C-alpha cells in the first residue's frame, strides 16, 4: 500500500471536560449492569475514557488492581511533586545568591 492509498484519518474530536457528577453518573450506569460500550455510545463518550473512570472508582473502593493509586493518593502525589519542584527551585536560587566561600 503506498502513501497515496492510505485511508483519510478522522479529525480528532476536541478535548472535552466533564464534571465529577457526570462521570459519577456514567460510572454508576456501568456498575449497575450496562456495558461500557453501551453507556459510552449513549453518552457520546469514548470507551477508553469511560473505562478509566470505572477503573478509578473501583480502585477508590478498594476493588482495583494491586498497586493502583486511589484518587486521594494521586492528589497527594501531585501535591508532593509540586512542592518538591518548588523546594528544588528555591534551593537553586539560594545557591546562586550565596557568596562564594573561597577567596581568591
C-alpha positions in Angstrom: 0.0 0.0 0.0 1.5 3.3 -1.0 1.2 6.6 0.9 -1.4 7.8 -1.6 -3.6 4.7 -0.9 -3.9 5.4 2.9 -7.3 5.9 4.3 -8.0 9.5 5.3 -7.9 9.9 9.1 -10.9 11.1 11.0 -10.3 14.5 12.5 -9.7 14.3 16.2 -12.5 15.2 18.5 -11.8 18.3 20.6 -10.8 17.5 24.1 -13.8 17.9 26.4 -14.1 18.2 30.2 -16.7 16.6 32.3 -18.0 17.4 35.8 -17.5 15.0 38.6 -21.2 14.5 38.7 -21.4 13.5 35.1 -18.5 11.0 35.5 -20.2 9.5 38.6 -23.4 9.1 36.7 -21.8 7.4 33.8 -19.8 5.0 36.1 -23.0 4.3 38.1 -24.7 3.1 34.9 -21.8 0.7 34.2 -21.7 -0.6 37.8 -25.4 -1.2 37.7 -25.0 -3.6 34.7 -24.9 -1.7 31.5 -21.9 -2.4 29.3 -19.1 0.2 28.8 -19.7 0.3 25.0 -23.4 0.8 25.5 -23.0 3.6 28.1 -20.2 5.3 26.0 -22.4 5.3 22.9 -25.5 6.7 24.8 -23.5 9.5 26.4 -21.2 10.2 23.4 -18.0 9.2 25.2 -15.0 7.2 24.2 -15.0 3.7 25.7 -11.4 4.2 26.9 -12.3 7.3 28.9 -15.3 5.6 30.5 -13.2 2.5 31.2 -10.6 4.6 33.0 -13.3 6.3 35.1 -14.8 2.9 36.1 -11.4 1.5 37.0 -10.6 4.6 39.2 -13.9 4.3 41.1 -13.2 0.6 41.7 -9.7 1.4 42.9 -11.1 4.1 45.2 -13.5 1.4 46.7 -10.6 -0.9 47.3 -11.6 -3.2 44.4 -8.9 -2.1 42.0 -5.7 -3.7 40.7 -2.9 -4.2 43.3 -0.7 -1.1 43.4 -3.2 1.2 41.7 -3.4 4.6 43.3 -6.6 5.9 44.7 -7.8 9.4 43.7 -6.7 10.7 47.1 -3.2 9.2 46.7 -2.9 10.6 43.2 -3.8 14.1 44.5 -1.3 13.8 47.3 1.4 12.6 44.9 0.7 15.5 42.6 0.9 18.0 45.5 4.1 16.5 46.8 5.7 16.6 43.3 4.8 20.3 43.0 6.2 21.0 46.4 9.4 19.2 45.6 9.8 21.2 42.4 9.3 24.4 44.3 11.8 23.4 47.0 14.4 22.5 44.4 14.0 25.8 42.7 14.3 27.7 46.0 17.4 25.8 46.8 19.0 26.6 43.4 18.1 30.3 43.9 19.7 30.3 47.3 22.9 28.6 45.9 23.2 31.4 43.3 22.8 34.1 45.9 25.3 32.7 48.4 28.7 34.4 48.2 31.5 32.0 47.4 33.3 30.8 50.5 36.6 30.7 48.6 38.7 33.7 48.5 41.0 34.3 45.5 
